[in-house]
Amino acid sequence: MCGNHIFVLVDMFVFDDPGNKMGSKEAIGNGDGLTIKNLHAGETYEVQVRQSKGLGGYSLLIK
């Protein structure tokens, strides 16, 4: 913890409908992210987010 800020890191994993891993990134912090290409409209994807450090909350923005 630094000042009033709580640092939270997450690990993110993205899978397609059959369960194939499309991409992943570990220790994602504020302002960082994961970009997955070749996603198709109408398809189903699973996004797993696992908190790896810190005890604060976090927001997930999907564009």
Secondary structure in CASP SS format (residue, H / E / C, confidence):
PFRMAT SS
TARGET T0000
AUTHOR 0000-0000-0000
METHOD secondary structure of the structure
MODEL  1
M C 1.00
C E 1.00
G C 1.00
N C 1.00
H E 1.00
I C 1.00
F C 1.00
V C 1.00
L E 1.00
V E 1.00
D E 1.00
M E 1.00
F E 1.00
V E 1.00
F E 1.00
D E 1.00
D C 1.00
P C 1.00
G C 1.00
N C 1.00
K E 1.00
M E 1.00
G E 1.00
S E 1.00
K E 1.00
E E 1.00
A E 1.00
I E 1.00
G C 1.00
N C 1.00
G C 1.00
D C 1.00
G C 1.00
L C 1.00
T C 1.00
I C 1.00
K C 1.00
N C 1.00
L C 1.00
H C 1.00
A C 1.00
G C 1.00
E C 1.00
T C 1.00
Y E 1.00
E E 1.00
V E 1.00
Q E 1.00
V E 1.00
R E 1.00
Q E 1.00
S E 1.00
K E 1.00
G C 1.00
L C 1.00
G C 1.00
G C 1.00
Y C 1.00
S C 1.00
L C 1.00
L C 1.00
I C 1.00
K C 1.00
END
